[in-house]
Structure formats: C-alpha cells, structure tokens
C-alpha cells in the first residue's frame, strides 16, 4: 500500500450475471483530499462508491481503508459516513432528531449528542431550524441536514453520491461551496460521485474520469483539461469540449491521428490570413462572451470564444488561426501522444 494512501482500491472488479460493472479499478486516495468520481450515466462511478461503502462486495481485488483490508467488511465497520442524492431523512422527525439519529442508535450519551448537533448545525447554517420537519424545508436546507448528519458521525471518510442533482442550478452552486468549505474546515476525506463536470472540476483535488466501467484518467482538474489522456477525456472535459480534427486537415502531422484544440486558443482573423476557412454553424451568447460554432470538413466540435456580444450569421465564411503549441495529438486508438 502507498504509505500516503488513506484509502486504496487495488484491481477491483464487479460484475452482475457476467455483465461488466467495473473492471481494474486501482485508485489511491490521500487523507484529507477531495476526490470526484466523474463520468456519464452507466460508467461505473456509483458502483465504485457502493463497493467502497460496503454496500456491494467486489468479485476481485482489495479495498483498504486506513491500512485495514475491508474488502468483505460490512458498511458499519468501515468508519465512514454517506450523503445521498435523496437526502434520506426521516419525514416524521425534526431536523435535530434527524441529525442525531445515528448517534442515538449507537448509544451516544445525550449531552454529547446535543453538543455535536449544535456544532453541526452551526457549521451548516441551520441554527434555528432544529424543530422543523423535512417537509418544511427547502431542498438546499434538507441537503444541509444530510450534511449535518454526516458531520456529527465524526467519521474521517465521507462518501457523497450525487448529493446536488435534485437542486436547481443556482442552489447547486451555493451548496457546492458549502460542501467544499466543510471538507476543508473539518479535514475529512471526501469521495464524491457526479456526472457534472463543473462540480468535479470546481470542488475536487483529484478527478477520476470513468467510462464503461474503467478509469480513463486520474489527475487534478488542470491535468484532465490541459493534458487529456485520450479523446474521450478531451471531449468530455471542458465547456465547450475540445475540438477534434483529422490529421489530413492540417499539414505536417502523422497520418491517422486526431488533433485536439481548445476554443480559447482559436481566433477569427481576416479572410486569406488563417490556417482554416470555416463556416459559422451557430452562435450562443453567454453574457461575458459569445460561443461561435464552426464547421470544416474533417473536424468536430470546432468553436471559438469571442468577448461580449459577438453574434454572426450562420453559414458566414471566416478564417481562423491557432498556434501549434496549443494542439494535442492523439494516435489512431485515441490515446494521447503529445502536445505539438
């Protein structure tokens, strides 16, 4: 085991009736870190979390938490807490009763329960809501109750399964900041499942991007954005995603490769002075900038960002420029070769 690893998954696999769940999952998680399991629906991220939680048992591999092999241990023996998408609150219990429910079941003395509850409600901004029932709370407040319950558990590892997916966009941004601050203030280790790259990129120290049950890349948000390991990572991470061009589109590149280019590295230049002539396919005004979609044979997802309001008519021909230093080269199997 890596000496610095707080949690380790070693070649973990899970299958159902011969069908792939996850395969060859190897991952080291440092103590006090925030790790996001990211990917599209069905990629295996929630399965990985369930295996880590002890809700499912792997067919192969080992799971080690704090130096202890917990591969076949019950969830209750893993020193962890969980926050779910559904909040999982008891509707007939008050906020205070929901928060301390687990402590009460474990026989924690009443005074200690009270002290931990007050501290958790202070941290989550829920002081004054102690007597309310979940039905009297907003979605964001209910999610904060679930967070408070995880805090009072006092476990060093917290697993979160898409906890913000039921909230509207503005509230998601607010609670996202709350969760990250809580994690830092408490010094806990968080493993966070999401399909939303904005959540993963803005919150996590380490992102684990998955596809079809396998890990595609592990790294910092900047690693995945600036140095994608393959064309899947390149096209999944980023808004807009990285454009991909056939090697025949540009001179001087190996045959059968794909060339990647980010929108911020493309500029529109006077006709006759660019490297490619493209037609405008769409314009999307985003407030501070305008996203302009471009079409050119042998390319997909080609875009340029223009500051402010910069709408252009569809089918207009424009020239674009970019520097070789900003190009990403992928081989015929879609694996990263180098940056030009």
C-alpha positions as CSV (number, residue, x, y, z in Angstrom):
1,X,0.0,0.0,0.0
2,X,1.2,3.5,-0.8
3,X,2.4,5.0,2.5
4,X,0.4,8.2,1.9
5,X,-2.8,6.5,0.9
6,X,-5.7,6.8,3.3
7,X,-8.0,4.7,1.0
8,X,-6.8,2.3,-1.7
9,X,-8.6,0.2,-4.3
10,X,-6.5,-2.5,-5.9
11,X,-7.6,-4.0,-9.2
12,X,-11.2,-4.0,-8.0
13,X,-13.8,-5.6,-10.3
14,X,-17.6,-6.1,-10.0
15,X,-19.9,-7.9,-12.5
16,X,-23.5,-8.9,-12.5
17,X,-24.5,-12.1,-14.4
18,X,-21.4,-11.7,-16.4
19,X,-22.1,-8.1,-17.3
20,X,-19.4,-5.5,-16.6
21,X,-19.9,-3.2,-13.6
22,X,-16.4,-2.0,-13.1
23,X,-13.1,-3.5,-14.1
24,X,-9.4,-3.0,-13.0
25,X,-10.2,-0.1,-10.6
26,X,-7.0,0.9,-9.0
27,X,-7.0,4.2,-7.0
28,X,-5.1,5.8,-4.1
29,X,-6.9,8.5,-2.1
30,X,-4.8,10.7,0.2
31,X,-6.1,11.6,3.7
32,X,-7.9,15.0,3.7
33,X,-8.3,15.1,0.0
34,X,-11.5,15.7,-2.1
35,X,-11.8,13.1,-4.9
36,X,-14.5,13.2,-7.6
37,X,-15.6,10.1,-9.5
38,X,-16.8,11.7,-12.7
39,X,-18.4,10.2,-15.9
40,X,-21.6,9.7,-17.9
41,X,-24.5,7.6,-16.7
42,X,-23.6,3.9,-16.5
43,X,-19.9,4.5,-16.4
44,X,-19.4,2.7,-13.0
45,X,-18.9,5.6,-10.7
46,X,-21.8,4.8,-8.3
47,X,-20.8,1.1,-8.4
48,X,-17.3,2.1,-7.3
49,X,-18.7,4.2,-4.4
50,X,-21.0,1.3,-3.3
51,X,-18.1,-1.0,-3.3
52,X,-16.1,1.5,-1.2
53,X,-19.0,1.9,1.1
54,X,-19.5,-1.9,1.7
55,X,-23.0,-1.9,0.1
56,X,-21.7,-4.3,-2.5
57,X,-18.8,-6.7,-2.4
58,X,-16.2,-6.9,-5.2
59,X,-15.7,-10.0,-7.3
60,X,-12.0,-9.3,-7.5
61,X,-9.4,-7.0,-5.9
62,X,-8.9,-5.4,-2.5
63,X,-10.3,-2.3,-0.7
64,X,-8.1,-0.9,2.1
65,X,-9.2,1.9,4.4
66,X,-6.7,3.4,6.9
67,X,-4.4,0.4,6.4
68,X,-7.1,-2.2,7.1
69,X,-8.4,-4.6,4.5
70,X,-12.2,-4.0,4.4
71,X,-13.0,-5.8,1.1
72,X,-15.6,-8.0,2.7
73,X,-16.4,-5.9,5.8
74,X,-19.9,-4.6,6.5
75,X,-20.6,-0.9,5.8
76,X,-20.9,-0.3,9.6
77,X,-17.3,-1.5,10.1
78,X,-15.7,0.9,7.6
79,X,-15.6,4.2,9.6
80,X,-17.4,6.2,7.0
81,X,-20.5,8.3,6.5
82,X,-22.6,8.8,3.4
83,X,-24.6,11.7,1.9
84,X,-27.2,10.6,-0.7
85,X,-28.9,12.2,-3.6
86,X,-32.3,11.6,-1.9
87,X,-31.3,13.2,1.4
88,X,-32.6,10.0,3.2
89,X,-34.2,12.0,6.0
90,X,-37.0,10.7,8.3
91,X,-40.1,12.8,7.4
92,X,-41.6,12.4,10.9
93,X,-38.5,13.5,12.8
94,X,-37.4,17.1,13.3
95,X,-34.1,18.5,12.0
96,X,-32.4,17.9,15.4
97,X,-33.7,14.3,15.6
98,X,-32.6,13.5,12.1
99,X,-29.1,14.9,12.7
100,X,-28.5,12.8,15.9
101,X,-30.4,9.7,14.9
102,X,-27.3,7.7,14.2
103,X,-25.7,8.8,17.4
104,X,-28.8,7.8,19.4
105,X,-28.8,4.3,17.8
106,X,-25.2,3.9,18.8
107,X,-25.9,4.8,22.4
108,X,-24.0,8.1,22.5
109,X,-24.8,10.0,25.7
110,X,-27.4,12.7,25.4
111,X,-25.1,15.6,26.4
112,X,-22.6,14.5,23.8
113,X,-25.3,14.2,21.2
114,X,-26.5,17.7,21.9
115,X,-23.0,19.2,21.7
116,X,-22.3,17.6,18.4
117,X,-25.7,18.5,17.0
118,X,-25.3,22.2,17.9
119,X,-21.8,22.2,16.3
120,X,-23.0,20.6,13.1
121,X,-26.0,23.0,12.8
122,X,-23.6,25.9,13.3
123,X,-21.3,24.7,10.6
124,X,-24.2,24.1,8.1
125,X,-26.1,27.3,8.9
126,X,-29.1,25.5,10.4
127,X,-29.3,27.1,13.8
128,X,-33.0,28.0,14.4
129,X,-34.3,25.1,12.3
130,X,-34.0,22.4,15.0
131,X,-37.7,21.8,15.4
132,X,-38.7,21.9,11.8
133,X,-39.7,18.7,9.9
134,X,-38.0,18.0,6.5
135,X,-41.3,18.8,4.7
136,X,-41.0,22.4,6.0
137,X,-37.5,22.9,4.5
138,X,-36.2,23.8,1.0
139,X,-34.2,21.3,-1.0
140,X,-31.0,23.1,-0.1
141,X,-31.8,23.1,3.6
142,X,-32.7,19.4,3.5
143,X,-29.3,18.7,1.9
144,X,-27.6,20.7,4.7
145,X,-29.4,18.5,7.2
146,X,-28.0,15.4,5.5
147,X,-24.5,17.1,5.6
148,X,-25.0,17.9,9.3
149,X,-25.9,14.2,10.0
150,X,-22.6,13.2,8.3
151,X,-20.7,15.7,10.3
152,X,-21.9,14.5,13.7
153,X,-21.0,11.0,12.7
154,X,-17.4,12.2,13.1
155,X,-16.1,9.7,10.6
156,X,-12.8,10.6,8.7
157,X,-14.2,9.4,5.4
158,X,-17.4,10.7,3.8
159,X,-18.9,9.3,0.6
160,X,-21.3,11.5,-1.4
161,X,-23.5,10.1,-4.2
162,X,-24.7,12.9,-6.5
163,X,-25.9,15.0,-3.5
164,X,-26.8,18.1,-5.5
165,X,-28.6,16.6,-8.5
166,X,-32.1,17.4,-7.1
167,X,-31.3,21.1,-6.6
168,X,-31.7,23.9,-9.1
169,X,-28.6,25.4,-10.8
170,X,-28.3,28.5,-8.5
171,X,-28.7,26.4,-5.3
172,X,-26.3,23.8,-6.6
173,X,-23.6,26.5,-6.9
174,X,-24.3,27.7,-3.3
175,X,-24.3,24.2,-1.7
176,X,-21.2,23.2,-3.7
177,X,-19.3,26.0,-2.0
178,X,-20.7,24.9,1.4
179,X,-19.5,21.3,0.9
180,X,-16.0,22.3,-0.2
181,X,-15.7,24.6,2.8
182,X,-16.9,21.9,5.2
183,X,-14.4,19.5,3.8
184,X,-11.6,21.9,4.3
185,X,-12.7,23.1,7.7
186,X,-13.2,19.5,9.1
187,X,-10.2,18.0,7.3
188,X,-12.2,15.0,6.2
189,X,-11.6,12.8,3.2
190,X,-14.4,13.1,0.6
191,X,-15.2,10.8,-2.3
192,X,-17.9,12.5,-4.4
193,X,-19.8,10.9,-7.3
194,X,-21.1,13.2,-10.0
195,X,-21.9,13.4,-13.7
196,X,-21.5,17.1,-13.7
197,X,-18.0,18.2,-14.7
198,X,-18.5,21.7,-13.2
199,X,-18.9,20.1,-9.8
200,X,-15.9,17.8,-10.2
201,X,-13.6,20.5,-11.6
202,X,-14.5,23.2,-9.1
203,X,-14.5,21.0,-6.0
204,X,-12.0,18.2,-6.3
205,X,-8.3,18.0,-5.7
206,X,-8.3,14.8,-7.8
207,X,-10.7,13.8,-10.5
208,X,-11.3,10.1,-11.6
209,X,-12.9,10.1,-15.0
210,X,-14.7,6.8,-15.9
211,X,-16.2,5.3,-19.0
212,X,-17.8,1.9,-19.4
213,X,-16.6,0.6,-16.0
214,X,-13.0,1.6,-16.5
215,X,-10.9,4.5,-15.3
216,X,-9.8,6.7,-18.2
217,X,-7.7,9.2,-16.4
218,X,-6.8,10.2,-12.8
219,X,-5.4,13.7,-12.1
220,X,-6.0,17.2,-11.0
221,X,-8.7,19.2,-12.8
222,X,-6.0,21.0,-14.7
223,X,-4.4,17.7,-15.8
224,X,-7.6,16.5,-17.3
225,X,-8.3,19.8,-19.0
226,X,-4.8,20.6,-20.2
227,X,-3.4,17.1,-20.8
228,X,-6.2,14.7,-21.6
229,X,-5.1,11.1,-21.7
230,X,-7.3,10.2,-24.7
231,X,-10.0,11.6,-27.0
232,X,-12.8,10.6,-24.6
233,X,-11.3,12.8,-21.8
234,X,-10.7,15.6,-24.3
235,X,-14.3,15.5,-25.5
236,X,-15.9,15.0,-22.0
237,X,-13.9,17.6,-20.0
238,X,-14.4,21.3,-20.8
239,X,-17.3,23.6,-21.8
240,X,-17.1,23.6,-24.7
241,X,-15.3,20.3,-25.1
242,X,-12.0,20.1,-27.1
243,X,-12.5,20.1,-30.8
244,X,-11.0,17.2,-32.7
245,X,-9.6,17.3,-36.3
246,X,-8.5,14.6,-38.7
247,X,-4.7,14.7,-39.4
248,X,-5.4,15.4,-43.0
249,X,-7.0,18.7,-42.1
250,X,-3.5,20.2,-41.3
251,X,-0.1,19.7,-43.0
252,X,2.8,18.2,-41.2
253,X,1.1,15.8,-38.8
254,X,1.2,11.9,-38.7
255,X,-1.4,10.0,-40.7
256,X,-4.4,8.6,-38.9
257,X,-4.0,10.8,-35.8
258,X,-6.5,13.2,-34.2
259,X,-5.6,16.7,-33.4
260,X,-7.3,18.4,-30.4
261,X,-7.8,22.2,-30.0
262,X,-9.5,24.2,-27.2
263,X,-11.9,27.1,-28.1
264,X,-9.8,29.7,-26.2
265,X,-6.9,29.0,-28.4
266,X,-8.8,29.7,-31.7
267,X,-9.1,33.3,-33.1
268,X,-11.0,34.6,-36.1
269,X,-8.7,36.5,-38.5
270,X,-9.2,38.4,-41.8
271,X,-10.0,36.2,-44.7
272,X,-7.0,34.8,-46.5
273,X,-4.7,35.1,-43.4
274,X,-5.9,32.0,-41.4
275,X,-5.0,28.3,-41.3
276,X,-8.5,27.1,-42.0
277,X,-11.6,28.6,-43.6
278,X,-14.8,27.6,-41.8
279,X,-18.5,28.4,-41.9
280,X,-20.5,29.6,-38.9
281,X,-22.9,26.9,-37.7
282,X,-24.3,28.6,-34.6
283,X,-23.8,31.4,-32.1
284,X,-24.5,31.2,-28.3
285,X,-24.4,34.4,-26.2
286,X,-23.2,33.6,-22.7
287,X,-23.1,37.1,-21.2
288,X,-19.4,37.8,-20.9
289,X,-18.6,36.1,-24.2
290,X,-20.1,34.5,-27.3
291,X,-19.5,30.9,-28.3
292,X,-19.3,30.6,-32.0
293,X,-19.6,27.1,-33.6
294,X,-17.6,26.4,-36.7
295,X,-17.8,23.8,-39.4
296,X,-14.9,22.5,-41.5
297,X,-14.5,19.1,-43.2
298,X,-12.8,16.5,-41.0
299,X,-13.4,18.4,-37.8
300,X,-15.9,18.1,-34.9
301,X,-16.8,20.5,-32.1
302,X,-14.7,23.3,-33.5
303,X,-15.5,26.5,-31.7
304,X,-14.2,30.0,-30.9
305,X,-14.9,32.2,-27.9
306,X,-15.4,35.9,-28.7
307,X,-15.6,38.5,-25.9
308,X,-19.0,40.1,-25.2
309,X,-21.9,40.1,-27.6
310,X,-20.4,38.9,-31.0
311,X,-23.2,37.3,-33.0
312,X,-22.5,36.3,-36.6
313,X,-24.9,35.0,-39.2
314,X,-25.0,31.2,-39.9
315,X,-23.1,30.0,-43.0
316,X,-20.8,33.1,-43.0
317,X,-17.3,32.1,-44.0
318,X,-14.5,33.0,-41.7
319,X,-10.8,32.3,-41.4
320,X,-9.4,31.0,-38.1
321,X,-5.9,30.9,-36.6
322,X,-4.2,28.9,-33.8
323,X,-0.7,28.1,-32.7
324,X,0.9,24.6,-32.9
325,X,1.9,24.8,-29.3
326,X,-1.8,24.6,-28.3
327,X,-2.5,21.4,-30.3
328,X,-3.0,18.0,-28.7
329,X,-2.1,14.9,-30.7
330,X,-3.9,11.5,-30.3
331,X,-3.0,8.3,-32.1
332,X,-5.3,6.1,-34.1
333,X,-6.5,4.4,-30.9
334,X,-7.4,7.8,-29.4
335,X,-4.6,7.8,-26.9
336,X,-2.6,11.0,-26.2
337,X,0.8,11.1,-28.0
338,X,2.0,14.6,-27.2
339,X,1.2,18.3,-27.5
340,X,2.5,19.8,-30.7
